[in-house]
Amino acid sequence: MKEYNILTSRFGRSDGHKLAVYEQEGGYQALRRVLGQGDPAAVRETVKEAGLRGRGGAGFPTGVKWGFVPQGAEEVYFFVNADESEPGTFKDRLLLDYDPHQTLEGTIISCFAVQAKLAFIYIRGEFGWLIDRVQAAVDEAYAAGYLGKNILGSGFDLEVIVHKGAGAYICGEETGLINSVEGRKGQPSIKPPFPAVAGFLGKPTIVNNVESVASVPWIINNGPQAYRAVGTEKSPGTKLFSVSGPVKKPGVYEIPLGLPFREFFNDWLGGMVEGEQLKAVIVGGSSVPVLPAAEVMNVNLDYESLQQAGTMLGSGGMIVIPESCDMVELIQVLMHFYYDESCGQCTPCREGTGWLHRIVKKLRRGEGTAEDLDLLAYVCNGMAGLTICPLADAAVMPMRSFLGKFRPEFEALIRETAVAGPQTRWPRGEQE
């Protein structure tokens, strides 16, 4: 089992967050190289050639996204999306905790590539200690001349602001994030116009995930072909996977894209803990379709393979589900999350997430009927693709897949109701 450390070389170290350590291990050399060459277009082309894709979930090519900024724009803004709120996902948290300067150097290089003079690092409000950690790194970078006016004598200026979110999942969507920083409701905006053309304050704006920008220094130092030497042709490089559930070795792993799940599960994670059997896996965070054990064992972990298997790589938030898990209870928990986090702007999402949550609760209370399963499908059809942002789809995709892949568990609740009458099945004392 080969280890990869494009992103994780300082993970687990108590001093990895310090500027002195980062510089001793080659930190900010990529920035010096880029500013010394003085060619933003070359940086964009290098990242484009590397094939780096957005690691926040969408998987859109990063260099291509940068190229959408209108040439000659007088004002450009850059946002690092650290509003990591997807259930099952916790890889950006470790990147910022163990190695904030890696993300910060990638941010500065990315800003140079699009000629942004002001950047925001938008951090999830619950990550209080990370806000302090990142702010300390920003302060060190200013003191060392990596931020501010005339960075390293290059003539390039950049200011960075660490912005604290207020605990809203919806602000992980790029236009919701921008609206939040502008002081408005953290709600998504209709696209087009896309942020790269008209974003923050109506000016061209790029929003990239933490993992995306953290990959940039390595690509600059080692070249696009070295990055492409890892992964697959269409999914180059490495990817961080956050693994939770009853496996022997949960945690955050950096793996080459295209790694067979079977190999990852057996050799990296060590399989299931004693007494548990694998039932299913949510591969890319709670918003992607679930795969039963028989299906997931035959897939590779890359964008194209997972799409072909009927799911998505997403943010890499891998939730391993054991045979002992009640799938209807699990989908109830997920539907409660999306119902609670809907911003309420779009009727299909505001009403639909509530209906999905209530119907599943009704089933678990022992009051469900066969018509309720048809109603779940009907509500999903009235939500998917009909809202400003993908939150409605994020609820629909797991709901449809749970209902399709594990329908017998839903039907069993209805049979129990028919035989024994309504039963209370609330987990952990939950109430109506």
C-alpha positions in Angstrom: 0.0 0.0 0.0 1.7 3.2 -1.3 1.3 6.4 0.7 0.6 9.7 -1.0 1.4 13.1 0.5 0.6 15.7 -2.0 -1.7 17.2 0.6 -1.1 15.3 3.9 2.7 15.4 4.5 2.2 17.4 7.7 -0.9 15.7 9.0 -0.7 14.5 12.6 2.2 16.8 13.5 2.0 19.2 16.4 4.1 21.8 14.6 2.9 21.4 11.0 0.8 24.6 11.2 3.8 26.8 11.9 5.3 29.0 9.2 8.9 28.1 10.1 8.2 24.4 9.6 6.3 25.0 6.4 9.2 27.0 5.0 11.8 24.5 6.1 10.0 21.9 4.0 9.8 23.9 0.9 6.8 26.1 1.7 6.2 29.3 -0.3 8.8 28.2 -3.0 6.0 27.7 -5.4 4.8 31.3 -4.7 8.3 32.6 -5.3 8.5 30.8 -8.6 5.2 32.1 -9.8 5.8 35.7 -8.8 9.3 35.5 -10.2 7.9 34.5 -13.6 5.2 37.1 -13.4 2.8 35.3 -15.8 -0.7 34.7 -14.5 -1.8 33.0 -17.7 1.0 30.5 -17.3 -0.3 29.6 -13.8 -3.8 29.1 -15.1 -2.5 26.9 -18.0 -0.4 24.8 -15.6 -3.3 24.1 -13.3 -5.5 23.4 -16.4 -3.0 21.0 -17.8 -2.7 19.2 -14.5 -6.4 18.4 -14.7 -7.2 19.5 -11.1 -10.9 19.3 -10.5 -12.9 21.1 -7.8 -12.8 19.1 -4.6 -15.8 20.6 -3.0 -18.2 18.2 -4.7 -18.9 19.4 -8.2 -15.6 18.3 -9.7 -15.4 21.1 -12.3 -11.9 21.7 -13.7 -10.2 24.4 -11.6 -8.1 25.9 -14.3 -11.0 26.2 -16.6 -13.0 27.9 -13.9 -10.3 30.5 -13.5 -10.4 31.1 -17.2 -14.0 32.3 -17.0 -12.8 35.6 -15.4 -13.1 38.3 -18.1 -9.7 39.3 -19.3 -8.7 42.8 -18.2 -11.2 42.9 -15.3 -10.2 45.8 -13.0 -11.6 44.2 -9.8 -11.5 40.4 -9.1 -12.2 38.7 -5.8 -11.3 35.2 -4.6 -13.1 33.1 -2.0 -11.8 29.9 -0.3 -14.8 27.9 0.7 -14.1 26.3 4.1 -17.8 26.1 5.1 -17.4 22.3 5.4 -20.9 21.2 6.5 -21.8 18.1 4.5 -22.5 15.2 6.8 -19.7 12.7 6.6 -17.1 15.2 5.4 -14.3 16.4 7.5 -11.2 16.6 5.3 -11.0 20.4 5.0 -11.0 20.7 8.7 -7.7 18.7 8.9 -6.1 20.6 6.1 -6.7 23.9 7.9 -5.7 22.4 11.3 -2.5 20.6 10.4 -1.3 22.7 7.5 -3.0 26.1 7.1 0.0 27.6 5.2 -0.4 25.1 2.4 -3.9 26.3 1.8 -2.8 29.9 2.2 0.1 29.6 -0.3 -2.4 28.0 -2.8 -4.7 30.8 -2.2 -2.1 33.5 -3.0 -1.0 31.7 -6.1 -4.7 31.3 -7.2 -5.3 35.0 -6.6 -2.2 35.8 -8.7 -3.6 33.6 -11.5 -6.9 35.5 -11.7 -5.4 38.8 -10.6 -7.5 39.1 -7.5 -6.3 41.7 -4.9 -8.7 40.7 -2.1 -9.4 37.2 -0.9 -11.8 35.8 1.8 -11.3 32.5 3.6 -14.9 31.6 4.6 -14.8 29.2 7.5 -17.7 27.3 9.0 -18.9 29.1 12.2 -18.7 26.0 14.3 -14.9 25.7 13.6 -13.9 28.2 16.2 -10.4 26.8 16.8 -9.8 26.6 13.1 -10.6 30.3 12.7 -7.9 31.1 15.2 -5.5 28.7 13.5 -6.0 30.2 10.1 -5.9 33.8 11.3 -2.6 33.0 13.0 -1.2 31.7 9.7 -2.5 34.7 7.9 -0.8 37.0 10.4 2.5 35.1 10.0 2.2 35.4 6.2 1.8 39.2 6.5 4.8 39.5 8.8 6.9 37.4 6.4 5.9 39.5 3.4 3.8 36.8 1.7 0.7 39.0 2.0 0.1 42.7 1.7 1.6 45.3 -0.6 4.3 44.4 -3.2 4.6 40.7 -2.2 8.2 39.6 -2.3 9.0 42.6 -4.4 6.9 41.4 -7.3 4.5 44.3 -7.5 1.6 42.0 -6.7 -0.7 43.1 -3.8 -3.1 40.8 -1.9 -5.1 41.2 1.2 -6.7 38.2 2.9 -9.7 38.3 5.3 -10.7 35.3 7.4 -14.5 35.4 7.6 -16.5 33.4 10.1 -19.7 31.8 8.9 -22.9 31.6 11.1 -23.5 27.9 10.9 -25.6 27.7 7.7 -25.1 24.6 5.5 -26.5 26.5 2.5 -23.5 28.9 2.6 -21.4 26.1 1.3 -23.1 27.0 -2.1 -20.9 29.6 -3.7 -23.5 32.3 -4.3 -25.0 31.8 -0.8 -21.5 32.2 0.5 -21.0 35.4 -1.4 -24.3 36.8 -0.3 -23.4 36.0 3.3 -20.1 38.0 3.1 -22.0 40.9 1.5 -24.1 41.0 4.7 -27.3 39.7 3.1 -29.2 36.5 3.8 -27.1 33.4 3.1 -29.3 32.3 0.2 -28.2 31.2 -3.2 -28.7 33.4 -6.3 -30.0 32.5 -9.7 -27.2 31.7 -12.2 -26.4 33.1 -14.8 -24.7 35.4 -14.2 -22.1 33.1 -12.7 -19.8 34.4 -10.0 -16.8 34.4 -12.3 -18.5 37.1 -14.3 -20.6 38.9 -11.6 -20.1 37.8 -8.0 -19.0 39.6 -4.9 -20.2 43.3 -5.2 -21.1 42.5 -8.8 -17.5 41.9 -9.8 -15.8 38.7 -11.2 -15.3 36.3 -8.3 -13.8 32.8 -8.0 -14.9 30.4 -5.3 -12.7 27.3 -4.7 -12.7 24.6 -2.1 -9.9 24.3 0.5 -8.6 21.0 -1.0 -8.6 22.5 -4.5 -6.3 25.5 -3.6 -4.2 23.3 -1.2 -3.3 21.2 -4.3 -1.9 24.2 -6.3 1.6 24.6 -4.6 2.5 20.9 -5.3 1.4 21.2 -8.9 3.5 24.4 -9.4 6.5 22.8 -7.8 6.3 19.4 -9.5 4.6 20.2 -12.8 1.3 19.1 -14.3 2.6 15.9 -15.7 3.8 14.7 -12.3 0.2 15.4 -11.0 -1.3 13.5 -13.9 1.0 10.6 -13.2 -1.3 9.9 -10.2 -4.9 9.0 -10.7 -6.7 8.3 -14.0 -6.7 10.2 -17.3 -10.0 12.0 -16.6 -9.6 12.1 -12.8 -6.0 13.0 -12.2 -4.2 13.4 -8.8 -5.1 12.4 -5.3 -8.3 12.9 -3.3 -8.9 13.2 0.4 -11.6 10.8 1.7 -13.2 11.3 5.1 -14.1 7.8 6.3 -16.6 7.3 9.2 -18.5 4.2 10.4 -17.5 0.9 12.0 -14.3 0.2 10.1 -11.1 -0.7 11.8 -9.3 2.4 10.8 -11.6 5.4 10.2 -10.1 8.8 9.4 -8.9 11.0 6.5 -7.0 9.3 3.7 -5.2 10.7 0.7 -5.6 8.1 -2.1 -5.0 8.1 -5.9 -8.2 8.6 -7.8 -9.2 5.4 -9.5 -8.2 3.2 -6.5 -10.6 0.2 -6.4 -12.9 0.5 -3.4 -12.3 -3.2 -2.5 -8.6 -2.4 -2.1 -9.3 0.8 -0.2 -11.7 -1.0 2.1 -9.6 -4.1 2.8 -6.0 -2.8 2.7 -6.4 0.8 3.9 -9.4 0.7 6.2 -8.8 -2.8 7.5 -12.4 -3.9 6.8 -15.2 -3.8 9.3 -14.7 -4.0 13.1 -15.4 -7.3 14.8 -19.0 -8.4 14.8 -20.1 -6.1 11.9 -20.7 -6.9 8.3 -20.8 -4.3 5.4 -24.3 -3.4 4.3 -23.8 -0.2 2.2 -21.6 2.8 1.6 -22.4 6.5 1.0 -19.2 7.3 -1.0 -19.2 11.0 -1.4 -21.1 12.7 1.5 -24.7 12.4 2.6 -26.1 14.0 -0.5 -25.1 11.3 -3.0 -26.9 8.0 -3.7 -26.1 5.0 -1.5 -24.5 1.9 -2.9 -25.2 -1.6 -1.4 -22.2 -3.7 -0.4 -22.5 -5.9 -3.5 -22.3 -2.9 -5.8 -19.7 -0.8 -4.0 -17.2 -3.6 -3.9 -16.9 -3.5 -7.7 -16.4 0.3 -8.2 -13.3 2.4 -8.5 -13.0 5.7 -6.6 -13.0 8.3 -9.3 -15.5 10.7 -10.8 -16.4 8.7 -13.9 -16.5 5.2 -12.4 -18.8 6.3 -9.5 -21.1 8.2 -11.9 -21.4 5.1 -14.0 -22.3 3.1 -10.9 -25.1 5.5 -10.2 -23.6 7.7 -7.5 -21.1 10.5 -7.2 -17.6 11.1 -5.7 -18.9 14.4 -4.2 -16.8 15.7 -1.4 -15.3 12.3 -0.5 -17.3 12.0 2.7 -17.4 8.2 2.9 -20.0 6.8 5.4 -19.7 3.1 5.9 -22.9 1.5 7.0 -23.1 -1.9 8.8 -25.7 -4.6 8.6 -27.0 -3.7 12.0 -28.0 -0.2 10.8 -31.7 0.5 10.2 -31.8 2.2 6.8 -35.1 3.9 7.4 -33.8 5.4 10.6 -30.7 6.6 8.8 -32.6 8.3 6.0 -34.8 9.9 8.6 -31.7 11.5 10.2 -30.6 12.7 6.8 -34.0 14.1 5.8 -34.2 15.9 9.1 -30.8 17.5 8.3 -31.9 18.8 4.8 -35.3 19.9 6.1 -33.5 21.9 8.9 -30.9 23.4 6.6 -33.2 24.4 3.7 -33.0 28.2 3.4 -36.7 28.3 2.5 -36.2 30.4 -0.6 -37.5 27.9 -3.2 -41.0 26.3 -2.6 -40.0 22.8 -3.9 -37.2 22.6 -1.4 -38.8 24.4 1.6 -42.0 22.2 1.3 -40.5 19.1 -0.2 -37.8 18.5 2.4 -40.4 18.9 5.1 -42.7 16.4 3.4 -39.9 13.8 3.0 -39.0 14.2 6.7 -42.6 13.9 7.9 -43.4 10.9 5.7 -40.3 8.9 6.9 -41.1 9.8 10.5 -44.7 8.6 9.9 -43.3 5.3 8.7 -41.1 4.9 11.7 -43.9 5.7 14.1 -45.7 2.6 12.7 -48.4 4.6 11.0 -47.3 4.2 7.4 -49.1 2.8 4.4 -48.1 1.5 1.0 -49.3 4.8 -0.5 -46.6 6.7 1.6 -43.9 5.0 -0.5 -45.5 6.3 -3.7 -45.9 9.7 -2.1 -42.1 9.8 -1.3 -41.4 9.2 -4.9 -43.9 11.8 -6.0 -42.5 14.4 -3.7 -39.0 13.7 -5.0 -40.2 14.2 -8.6 -41.5 17.6 -7.6 -38.2 18.7 -6.1 -35.3 17.4 -8.4 -33.9 20.1 -10.7 -36.5 22.7 -9.8 -34.7 24.9 -7.4 -32.1 27.7 -7.5 -29.4 25.6 -5.8 -28.8 21.8 -5.5 -30.0 21.4 -1.9 -33.3 19.9 -3.0 -31.4 17.5 -5.2 -29.1 16.7 -2.2 -32.1 15.5 -0.3 -33.7 13.7 -3.3 -30.7 11.7 -4.3 -30.2 9.8 -1.0 -34.0 9.5 -0.6 -34.5 7.9 -4.0 -31.5 5.6 -3.6 -32.5 4.4 -0.1 -36.0 3.7 -1.3 -34.8 1.9 -4.4 -32.0 -0.1 -2.9 -33.5 -0.9 0.5 -37.3 -0.9 -0.2 -37.9 -4.1 1.7 -37.0 -2.3 4.9 -39.6 0.4 4.2 -42.2 -2.2 3.3 -41.4 -4.2 6.5 -42.5 -1.2 8.6 -45.8 -1.1 6.7 -46.4 -4.8 7.2 -45.6 -4.5 11.0 -48.2 -1.6 11.1 -50.8 -3.7 9.4 -50.3 -6.7 11.8 -49.6 -5.0 15.1 -51.0 -1.5 14.7 -49.1 1.7 15.2 -45.9 1.3 17.2 -43.5 3.9 18.6 -40.0 3.5 17.1 -38.3 6.7 18.1 -34.5 6.5 18.3 -32.8 7.8 21.4 -35.9 9.4 22.9 -36.7 11.5 19.9 -40.2 13.1 20.0 -42.6 14.4 17.5 
